[in-house]
Amino acid sequence: MKTLPLAEVKANFGHLIDQVVKRDEQILIARSGRPAAVVVSADKYDTLCETFAIRSDRELMAEIRRFFFNDTATTEIYTLE
């Protein structure tokens, strides 16, 4: 992940957005030398939100664990659609 100071991000925002979208990059924005924000593509953001939603669902995570430990007799298959 590339880290850039806020001033550089402000000066080159359009170009940086193009890089994030076209190259699937993430950019960490630093303010006063400290991490302040991250720029990611909309697709990456959607993926992260789905991952957070799945990980916060205790029942679904229990099903996933059972599936990976081969307790398939009681495992239901879920789709995100």
Buried (B, 14 or more C-beta within 10 A) or exposed (E): EEEBBEEEBEEEEEEBBEBBBEEEBBBBBBEEEEEEEBBBBEEBEEEEEEEEEEEEEEEBEEBBEBBEEEEEEEBEEEEEE
